[in-house]
Amino acid sequence: MTTRQYVALLRGINVGGRNKVAMADLRAAFEAHGYGAVRTYIQSGNVLFESSAPARSLETDIEEVLERRFGVPLVVVVRSHTQLGTLVDDAPTGFGASPDTYHSDTLFLKAPLTAKQAMKVVELREGVDQAWPGRGVLYFSRLSALRTKSRMGRIAAKPEYKLMTIRSWATTTKLLSLLDDSHPTERGSVTGTR
């Protein structure tokens, strides 16, 4: 079986003092379950790892491992190196290119939630918010000068929010860069280079 690189995006850890999980403990949980080349990036629950297990089983497996280990149910969204690369490549033109003007975020969606469904619950304030659907993701941008007027926070009140985890565009692209640095040909052999 082929070993592939993935990123696991954990929802709701180390936010507002709730669900505190040390990154060393998180790495240890992944390693104890047999995942290889485990690394974390910042404290918000981004785990880079390798696995030869079927991709469709990873989210459920990781959620079960982490709930047993930490005693709290966590939502996990997994993307392969190739999927993350495609997500970055498919971003709307100019998305994330003006970080001083716009706060740009990636809303990763966990199946069965689709981008089409998620777009129906996203509220946009004219002149402040913009959103675009992608494959398993929403791209969301807020005008920085008016970000306190953004309606992005209203997503948290929707039932669909339980199947989302949000990362800044800077974090999203950094995760891809880390995967590219450790296995530059894995994504390139499938999708071409960026």
C-alpha positions as CSV (number, residue, x, y, z in Angstrom):
1,M,0.0,0.0,0.0
2,T,1.1,3.5,-0.8
3,T,1.9,5.8,2.1
4,R,0.4,9.3,1.6
5,Q,0.7,12.6,3.4
6,Y,-2.3,14.2,5.1
7,V,-3.3,17.1,7.3
8,A,-5.8,16.6,10.1
9,L,-7.6,19.7,11.1
10,L,-9.1,19.4,14.6
11,R,-12.1,21.6,15.4
12,G,-12.5,23.3,18.7
13,I,-9.3,22.6,20.7
14,N,-7.4,25.2,22.6
15,V,-10.0,27.9,22.0
16,G,-11.1,30.2,24.8
17,G,-9.5,27.9,27.4
18,R,-11.7,25.0,26.4
19,N,-10.6,21.5,25.3
20,K,-6.9,22.1,26.1
21,V,-4.7,19.7,24.3
22,A,-0.9,19.9,24.4
23,M,0.7,19.5,20.9
24,A,3.2,16.9,22.3
25,D,0.2,14.8,23.6
26,L,-1.5,15.2,20.3
27,R,1.6,14.0,18.4
28,A,1.9,11.1,20.8
29,A,-1.7,10.0,20.2
30,F,-1.2,9.9,16.5
31,E,2.1,8.1,16.8
32,A,0.7,5.5,19.2
33,H,-2.0,4.8,16.6
34,G,0.6,4.0,14.0
35,Y,0.7,7.2,11.9
36,G,4.1,8.2,10.7
37,A,6.1,11.5,10.3
38,V,3.7,13.2,12.7
39,R,4.2,17.0,13.1
40,T,2.0,19.7,14.5
41,Y,1.7,23.3,13.4
42,I,0.7,26.0,15.9
43,Q,-1.7,25.3,18.8
44,S,-5.0,25.2,16.9
45,G,-4.9,21.5,16.1
46,N,-3.1,21.1,12.7
47,V,-1.5,17.7,12.4
48,L,0.6,16.6,9.5
49,F,1.1,12.9,9.2
50,E,1.6,9.9,6.8
51,S,-0.6,6.9,6.5
52,S,-1.2,3.9,4.2
53,A,-4.7,3.4,5.6
54,P,-7.7,4.0,3.2
55,A,-8.3,7.8,3.1
56,R,-12.0,7.4,3.7
57,S,-11.4,5.8,7.1
58,L,-9.0,8.4,8.5
59,E,-11.4,11.0,9.9
60,T,-13.4,8.4,11.9
61,D,-10.3,6.6,13.1
62,I,-8.7,9.8,14.3
63,E,-11.8,11.0,16.0
64,E,-12.1,7.7,17.9
65,V,-8.4,7.7,18.9
66,L,-8.6,11.3,20.2
67,E,-11.8,10.9,22.1
68,R,-10.4,7.8,23.8
69,R,-7.1,9.7,24.6
70,F,-8.5,13.1,25.6
71,G,-12.0,12.2,26.7
72,V,-13.7,14.8,24.6
73,P,-15.4,14.3,21.2
74,L,-13.6,16.3,18.5
75,V,-14.5,16.9,14.9
76,V,-11.6,16.1,12.5
77,V,-11.4,17.1,8.9
78,V,-8.6,15.3,6.9
79,R,-7.2,16.5,3.6
80,S,-4.5,14.7,1.6
81,H,-1.5,16.6,0.3
82,T,-3.0,16.6,-3.2
83,Q,-6.4,17.8,-2.0
84,L,-4.9,20.6,0.0
85,G,-2.8,21.6,-3.0
86,T,-5.9,21.7,-5.2
87,L,-7.8,23.7,-2.7
88,V,-5.1,26.4,-2.7
89,D,-4.7,26.3,-6.5
90,D,-8.5,26.7,-6.9
91,A,-8.9,29.7,-4.6
92,P,-10.6,32.7,-6.2
93,T,-8.2,35.0,-8.1
94,G,-6.4,37.3,-5.6
95,F,-7.8,35.5,-2.5
96,G,-5.5,36.0,0.4
97,A,-3.2,38.3,-1.6
98,S,-4.0,41.5,0.4
99,P,-3.7,40.5,4.1
100,D,-3.6,44.1,5.2
101,T,-6.9,44.8,3.5
102,Y,-8.8,41.6,3.9
103,H,-9.0,38.8,6.5
104,S,-9.1,35.7,4.5
105,D,-10.2,32.3,5.9
106,T,-10.7,28.8,4.7
107,L,-13.8,27.0,6.1
108,F,-13.0,23.3,5.7
109,L,-16.2,21.2,5.4
110,K,-16.6,17.7,6.7
111,A,-18.8,15.3,4.7
112,P,-21.7,15.1,4.3
113,L,-21.8,18.9,4.3
114,T,-21.2,20.3,0.9
115,A,-20.1,23.7,-0.2
116,K,-23.5,24.3,-1.8
117,Q,-25.2,23.5,1.5
118,A,-22.8,25.6,3.5
119,M,-23.2,28.7,1.2
120,K,-26.9,28.6,2.1
121,V,-26.2,29.3,5.7
122,V,-23.4,31.9,5.3
123,E,-24.7,35.4,5.9
124,L,-22.8,38.2,4.1
125,R,-22.8,41.9,4.9
126,E,-22.6,43.9,1.7
127,G,-19.3,45.8,1.4
128,V,-17.7,43.7,4.2
129,D,-18.0,39.9,3.5
130,Q,-17.5,37.8,0.5
131,A,-17.6,34.0,0.2
132,W,-17.0,31.5,-2.6
133,P,-17.7,27.7,-2.7
134,G,-14.9,25.3,-3.5
135,R,-14.4,21.5,-3.3
136,G,-15.0,20.7,0.3
137,V,-14.3,24.2,1.4
138,L,-15.7,27.8,1.5
139,Y,-13.3,30.7,0.9
140,F,-14.4,33.6,3.2
141,S,-13.0,37.1,3.1
142,R,-13.8,40.1,5.4
143,L,-12.7,43.7,4.8
144,S,-10.3,44.2,7.7
145,A,-11.3,47.8,8.4
146,L,-14.9,46.7,9.0
147,R,-14.3,43.2,10.3
148,T,-16.3,43.9,13.5
149,K,-19.3,44.4,11.2
150,S,-18.7,41.0,9.5
151,R,-21.5,38.4,9.7
152,M,-19.0,35.5,9.7
153,G,-19.5,34.9,13.4
154,R,-23.2,34.1,12.8
155,I,-22.1,30.8,11.2
156,A,-21.4,29.5,14.7
157,A,-25.1,29.5,15.5
158,K,-26.0,27.3,12.6
159,P,-26.2,23.4,12.9
160,E,-23.9,23.1,9.9
161,Y,-21.1,24.8,11.8
162,K,-20.5,21.5,13.6
163,L,-19.2,20.1,10.3
164,M,-16.8,23.0,9.7
165,T,-13.4,24.0,11.0
166,I,-11.8,27.3,10.1
167,R,-8.2,28.2,9.3
168,S,-6.7,31.5,8.2
169,W,-5.5,31.6,4.6
170,A,-2.0,32.1,6.0
171,T,-2.3,28.8,8.0
172,T,-3.8,27.0,5.1
173,T,-1.0,27.9,2.7
174,K,1.7,27.3,5.4
175,L,0.3,23.7,5.9
176,L,0.6,23.1,2.2
177,S,4.1,24.5,2.2
178,L,5.1,22.2,5.0
179,L,3.7,19.2,3.1
180,D,5.4,20.3,-0.2
181,D,8.8,20.8,1.6
182,S,8.8,17.2,3.0
183,H,7.4,15.5,-0.2
184,P,7.8,17.9,-3.1
185,T,7.0,15.3,-5.7
186,E,3.9,13.8,-4.1
187,R,1.5,16.5,-5.2
188,G,3.4,17.5,-8.3
189,S,3.2,14.0,-9.8
190,V,-0.6,14.1,-9.5
191,T,-1.6,17.7,-10.1
192,G,1.3,19.5,-11.5
193,T,3.1,22.3,-9.6
194,R,1.6,25.5,-8.4
